[in-house]
Amino acid sequence: MRPRSVTRRLAAAAAVMGLVLTVGGCSPLDVLRFLAGCGPAGGGSSGTVQASTASGEWTGLVGMTMGQIQNRWPEHVSHCSSYDYGFQCTWWACMRERSLGHEVGRFWGNGNQWDDSAKAAGWVQGAQAGGIVSFEGGVTYNGIPTSPMYGHVAVIEQVDGDVVHITEGGTGFGKVHTTTLSASHPPKGITYWHPADGNTVSVSHDQSSGGGTVSAAWTCDADRSDVMVDYEGDGVHATPAEAQSIARRMIAGAYKAWDTDEEWQALVWVWDHESGWRWDADNPTSDAYGIPQALPGSKMATAGADWKDNAATQIKWGLDYIKGRYGSPSQAKSFWLSHNWY
């Protein structure tokens, strides 16, 4: 029989482990990233959320598992499959928003990128039922930090005065979770967005293979259902959404064998995990840099002298690297899954 002090320590350890499981990540594979990911939301660090009773159809969704959600909305499973790595916050947000009739792109990125993606899609800022809440990386809400790299995203289900009821996913939850935030005093680093009038789900699009060469201006018109923005620029300081448009067009022009959903999703997955598609992603523990996380970053100078600031130059180098080392994005992803790097 153990002494009482030992028993108390074991109980405390079990409680901590329960908290760890609750805050499982949205995107990462390795343990550290898993522990740092999407967690339960709560009242803002500034301001107090008033009392409010959750009501309406949405309350019946709380507690549902991923399988139950898939069975409830099978028509949206394929579209949201690009977020389908466990019960991610992004997967839930995609499924729920489309069930509400709202258009959500297949590649809106990590939770902390959904604000930019929503804005690019014509959504407007503000707390409104049917909208989303995007959390920056490292934001603390309800005493729990979001992943510094991935952030978090949730769905606004009900707004009652200053009280915002949200639902959220997360691999640590394993089911739909709900909590409340303040509309007027949300935690610093979160933004509310909702669709503008007419932003509704369209019939699934036929995908064209694209074609032609990539222009020097990296003109990316959204001629595919999963290219989310129209981009006309030189790639300098491109947003993650713009970077994905650049990559999609490069693949259509110069890597036609990769111009499939499988290869595209593999590429998005790898670079989501490496950098979140950020041109300035700088690994603090090594010299890896940029969207493809070249090690060292200066390797990308072979693709252009502006490698440090230009997403297009980084993508050009990264695609060539994947082709030479692995043959395809899907093979690069397979290697990543086995080694946690590529």
C-alpha positions, 0 to 999 in steps of 0.5 A: 500500500502506497503512502498517502503523499505518494498517492496525492502526487500520482493523483496530481500527475493524472490531473496534469495528464488529463489537461495535456490530453485536453489541449491536443494540437490541431496539426502537428504529428510529433508529441511537442507539437501535439501538446502545444496545439488547439485547446479549449476556449474560454472567457477573454483575459480582459473582460468578463463573459456574462451569463448566457444560456446556450440554446438552439439546434447547434447544442445538439452537436456538442459531444459528437465525434468525428465519425458522427459528424461525417455521417451527419454531413457526408456531402462535405467530407470530400471538400474538407478532407484537406484538413482531415488529420484527426479531429482538427479544429480546422476540419471541424470549422470547415465541416460546420461552416459548410453545413451552415451554407458558407463557402470555406476554401479547402486550403485556408491554412492553420487556425491562425491563418483563417482570419487572412483567408476569410478576409481574402474570401470576402468575409467581414470582421465582427462577432455574428452567429455562423462566423468564425473565431481565429486565434493567433499563435501563442494566444492564451484563452481560459488560461490555456495557450494556443500553439505558437505556430498553428493557433486555433479556429472555432465556429460562432454558434450564438451571440447573446449580448456580449456572450459569444458561444462557440464550438470547436474541434481539436485532436485533444477533444476528440469531440465537439467542444463548446465554451464562451467568449466576450464579444466586446473584450475578447482575448488579445490576438483573436478576431471574429469574422463572418460571411458577407451577404451572398457568401454561400456554398457553391456546387463542387467545381470541376478542376482544370489542369491549368496550363501555360508557364508561370509569368514573372508577375506570378499571376494566379487567378482562382481557376481551381476550387482550392486556389483561394485568392487571385494574386498578382504580385512578385511573391515578395512577402506573400501571405500563406494564401498567396504563396499557395496560389503561386505554388499551384500555378507553378505545379500546373506549368512545370510539374504537370505530373504533380497536378493532382489533388493527392500531390497538391494536398501532400505538398500543402501538408508538408509545408504546413507542418514545416512553416505554415507557408510563411516566407519568413519562417525562421527555425529558432533551433537551426538555420532552416528558413522560409516556406520549404525550410531550406537548411541553411536558408542561403541554399535558396540563393540558387533560385534567386538572390531575393530568397530571403523575402520572396515566396515565389523564389522559395517555392521554386527552390522547394519544388526542385528540392522535392523533385530531386530528393523524393520525386514527388510531394506524396513521397516527401510526405511519406518520408516526413511521417517516418522521420518528422522532417524531410 
